[in-house]
Amino acid sequence: MIRAATAADLDAIAALHARARATYYQGHIPEEAYAGEAELTRTREAWARAVARTTGAVLCAEQDGRLTGVAAFRTDADGTTLTQLHVDPDRWRHGTGTALHDACLAAWRRAGVTRARLEVYEHNLRAQAFYARHGWRPDPAAPPSGGTHLTLWLTVPALPTE
């Protein structure tokens, strides 16, 4: 089930984000940059700001009452950005990421969004493959942000007509 996140979800969202992040940062950046209590607190605070924001949404995937994934996007003067999409590592390849992505697409279509962007960690090849399967393409004009992320763009596909 996909639903809007609430403040009651923040601890579970931050913990899930930390588990997912550890899988792709491990071996690439120092552990203190993505793990530990201080980082978990910072992550929770960032998610609290995202949940409170009115210029986008935070969506949770749930199965049997357990949070299995989370996605967030925002729309501002620069356009729509998929800022986060994380799936609990034990739920990878079970359709959770696709369900969250589809929910974002549906929200964007309702809002009239035709193009979205995201940044993905350059060493996270699994996420890059996921996004490529869903139509995201690199922006050859955009250099890596800070040398660590790639910018991808998606033309939001229209719903098929019958």
N, C-alpha and C positions, 0 to 999 in steps of 0.2 A: 504494500500500500504506500502511495506517495501522498504526503500531506504537508501543510505549512508548518514550519518550525515555530516553537514557542520558547519563552524563557525557561520553561521547565526542562527543555531538551539540552540546555547548554553544557552541562557536565558530560552527558553522553556524546554530544557532538565533538567537544574538545578531545575526549579520550579516543574516539574513533579517528579523528583527524591525526592525532599523535601516532596511532598505530599505523595508519596508512603512510604517513610521512616518513616514518622510520624505515619503511621498506625501500623507498627510492632515494633517500638521502644517505643511508648507511654506506660508508666507504667513500663518499664524495665530499662530505663536509664534516666538521667536528661534531661529535655527538651532542655537546652542550647547545649547539645551534638548533637542534630539533627535539631534544628530549630533556627530561627533568622537570621538577615542580615549577620553577620560574617560567619555563617555556610553556608548560601546560596552562599556567595562569594567564600568560600573555595571549595564548591561543583562545582561551575561554573569553577573555575580554574582547578580542577581535570579533568572535562569533556573536557576542552580545550586541556589539555595534551593528553587525550585519542584520541580525534579527530585528533590531529596532528601526532600521533604515526603512524609509517609505518609497525609495526609488529603485526597488527591485524586490527580490524574494529570497528566502532560504527555504529549501524543500528537504524534507526528511523521507527516507525510505525505511519502512518498518516491516518486519516479518515476525509473527508470533509475539508481538509486543516489544521486540528488540530492535533498536536502531541499527540498520545495516548499511546506510549510506546517507550522504548529505550533498546538496548542491546549492550554490548561491550565485546570483547574478545581480547586476545593478545597471541602471540606465541613467546616463547623465549627458551633459552637453557634447561629450566625445562619442556617444553612442552606447551600445549595450555590450557589456563585458560579462562573460562567464568567469567569475572570480574564483570559484572553488567547485570541484566535483571529486568527492572521496568516497570510496567503498571500503568497508571493513575487509581486510585481506582474506579472511576466511570465507568471504562471499564473492570473491572475484570469479568471473566467468559463470555467474548464475543469473545474469540479466538485470542486476540492481543498477549498474551504471547506465545501461541503456534505458531503463525505466525513468531514471532521474533526468537523463538527457532529453527523452521524449517529453517529459513534463515541462522542462525549460522551453523546448520548441513550441509546445502548445501555448504557454504563457506569452512567448514572444509573438506568435501569430495573433493572439487576441489583442495584443498591444500595437500591432502593425509594424513590428520590428522586421526588417528584411535582411539585416546583416549584423553579425555578432563577432566579437573577438575574444581571444583568451591568450594567456601565456602559460606555457608548460615547461617544466624543468627539463633542461637539455639532456640529462642522463636518464630521464624517466621514459624509456623506450616503450614500455607497456602502455602508458597513457597516450603517447604519441600515436601508437598503432590504433588504440581505441578511437581517438579523435579522427584519424584518417578514415577509419571504417564508417564514421558518421558524417563524412563530407567536409571536415575542417581541412584547410590547406594553408601552407606556410605563406607568409607575406615576404617575398624576396626583397622588398624595399626596407623591411624593418630589421635592423640589427638586433642581436640578442640583447635583452634588457640587462644591463650590468654583466653581460657575458655569461649568464647562467640560465636564461629562459629563451624559448622560441615563441614568436608571436604567430598565432594561427587565426584564420578568418573562416567564417561560415556564411554562405548565402542561405538564409533560412528558407528551406523548401516549402513551397505552397502545398496545401493538402491536395491529394489527387481528386480530380472531379470524376463523378460517375457518368 
